[in-house]
């Protein structure tokens, strides 16, 4: 009987932890950011050659809608160049916004980062911003806004849809990333 209780505990505790993390992820993604925040940060995601991945396209389209509704907001595009990418993630986003009639004067670039934490840290260092709407896919916003607060940016989440084809995989990966963030702080 003691072994059963012990093994039950080994199963229940991780399920409780993952459930609590999932609740935070969902609550964060359901928030609506205030209007007229001076900056909007679009977090980078995979670029295939020079084409935005579906995740990045969803982020870009969500950000575009906010920018169209808030014409004084400046967008900060983020993301360096990774494996299989011919241009930086920031450049792919910059091109998207220009093609969609966002004036170049409203676009700032952070193109050295290789992680969510670096996206926000480098943005803070470059532009000394205090608050921003942060656009990412729904699964990612809890960790992103936590990192924003850590580097001194009040972050208002704006959720883009996560492509259904990768949703389960990305959520599982995000649970691990949040646990790592809680344990290691980054």
C-alpha positions in Angstrom: 0.0 0.0 0.0 2.9 2.4 0.8 4.4 1.8 -2.7 1.0 2.6 -4.3 0.7 5.9 -2.4 4.4 6.7 -3.3 3.9 6.0 -7.0 0.6 7.8 -7.0 2.3 10.8 -5.6 5.0 10.6 -8.3 2.3 10.8 -10.9 -0.1 13.3 -9.3 2.5 16.0 -8.4 3.8 16.5 -12.0 0.1 16.6 -13.2 -0.7 19.3 -10.6 2.4 21.3 -11.6 1.6 21.1 -15.3 -2.1 21.9 -14.6 -1.1 25.1 -12.7 1.3 26.1 -15.5 -1.4 25.5 -18.1 -3.9 27.7 -16.1 -1.3 30.5 -16.1 -0.7 30.1 -19.8 -4.4 30.2 -20.6 -5.1 33.2 -18.3 -2.3 35.2 -19.8 -3.4 34.5 -23.3 -7.0 35.6 -22.6 -6.0 39.1 -21.5 -6.7 42.0 -23.8 -4.0 44.7 -23.8 -4.9 48.4 -23.3 -5.1 50.7 -26.3 -2.5 53.3 -27.2 0.5 51.6 -25.5 3.6 53.4 -27.0 5.4 50.2 -28.1 4.4 46.8 -29.4 7.1 44.0 -29.4 6.7 41.2 -31.8 8.7 38.2 -30.7 10.6 36.4 -33.4 9.9 32.8 -34.5 11.3 30.5 -37.2 11.9 31.8 -40.7 12.3 29.3 -43.5 14.8 30.8 -45.8 13.1 34.2 -46.2 9.5 33.1 -45.6 7.9 33.4 -42.2 6.7 30.3 -40.5 3.0 30.0 -39.8 3.6 30.8 -36.1 5.4 34.0 -37.1 2.8 34.9 -39.7 0.1 34.6 -37.0 2.1 36.9 -34.7 2.7 39.4 -37.5 -1.0 39.6 -38.4 -2.1 40.0 -34.8 0.4 42.8 -34.3 -0.7 44.4 -37.6 -4.3 44.6 -36.3 -3.2 46.3 -33.1 -1.0 48.8 -35.1 -3.9 49.7 -37.4 -6.1 50.4 -34.4 -3.4 52.3 -32.6 -1.6 54.5 -35.1 0.8 56.1 -32.6 2.1 52.8 -31.4 5.7 51.9 -32.6 6.4 48.3 -33.4 9.7 46.6 -32.3 10.5 43.6 -34.4 12.8 41.0 -32.8 14.8 37.9 -33.6 18.2 37.1 -34.9 19.1 34.6 -37.7 19.1 30.9 -36.9 19.8 27.7 -38.7 18.0 27.5 -42.1 17.2 31.3 -42.0 18.6 33.5 -44.8 17.4 36.6 -43.1 16.8 37.5 -39.5 13.4 37.0 -38.0 13.3 40.7 -37.3 13.9 41.4 -41.0 11.1 39.1 -42.1 8.8 41.0 -39.7 10.0 44.4 -40.9 9.3 43.4 -44.5 5.8 42.2 -43.6 4.9 45.5 -41.9 6.3 47.6 -44.7 4.3 45.5 -47.2 1.2 46.1 -45.1 1.7 49.9 -45.2 3.2 50.5 -41.7 5.5 53.5 -42.1 9.2 52.6 -41.6 9.4 55.4 -39.0 7.1 53.2 -36.8 9.4 50.2 -37.0 12.3 49.6 -34.7 14.6 46.5 -35.0 16.3 44.2 -32.5 18.0 41.5 -34.6 20.6 39.9 -32.4 18.5 37.8 -30.1 18.3 34.0 -30.1 15.8 33.5 -27.3 12.7 35.0 -25.7 14.7 36.4 -22.8 17.2 38.0 -25.2 14.4 39.4 -27.4 13.2 41.4 -24.4 16.6 42.1 -22.7 18.1 43.5 -25.9 15.0 45.5 -26.7 15.1 47.1 -23.3 18.8 47.9 -23.7 18.4 49.3 -27.2 15.3 51.4 -26.7 15.0 51.9 -22.9 11.2 51.2 -23.0 9.2 50.8 -19.8 6.0 49.3 -21.2 4.9 47.4 -24.3 2.3 45.2 -25.8 4.0 41.8 -26.3 2.8 39.7 -29.3 3.4 36.0 -29.4 1.5 32.8 -29.9 -0.9 32.1 -27.0 1.2 29.3 -25.5 4.2 31.5 -25.2 2.9 34.7 -23.6 3.0 33.7 -19.9 6.8 33.1 -20.1 7.3 36.2 -22.4 5.5 38.6 -20.0 7.3 37.1 -17.0 10.7 37.8 -18.8 9.5 41.3 -19.8 8.8 42.1 -16.2 12.2 40.7 -15.2 14.1 43.1 -17.5 12.0 46.1 -16.5 9.2 46.2 -19.1 5.6 46.2 -18.1 4.3 43.7 -20.7 0.7 43.5 -21.8 0.1 40.2 -23.6 -1.6 40.0 -27.0 -2.1 36.5 -28.1 -1.8 35.2 -31.7 -3.2 31.8 -32.5 -0.9 28.8 -32.4 -1.0 26.7 -35.6 -3.1 23.6 -34.9 -0.5 21.3 -36.5 2.1 22.2 -33.9 -0.1 23.1 -30.9 0.4 20.0 -28.8 4.1 19.9 -29.3 4.6 23.6 -28.5 2.5 23.4 -25.3 4.5 20.4 -24.1 7.7 22.2 -24.8 6.4 25.3 -23.1 5.6 23.4 -19.9 9.2 22.4 -19.7 10.4 25.9 -20.5 8.3 27.4 -17.8 9.6 24.8 -15.3 13.1 25.7 -16.3 12.3 29.5 -16.0 10.9 28.9 -12.4 14.0 26.8 -11.4 16.8 28.7 -13.2 15.2 32.2 -13.6 15.8 32.2 -17.4 
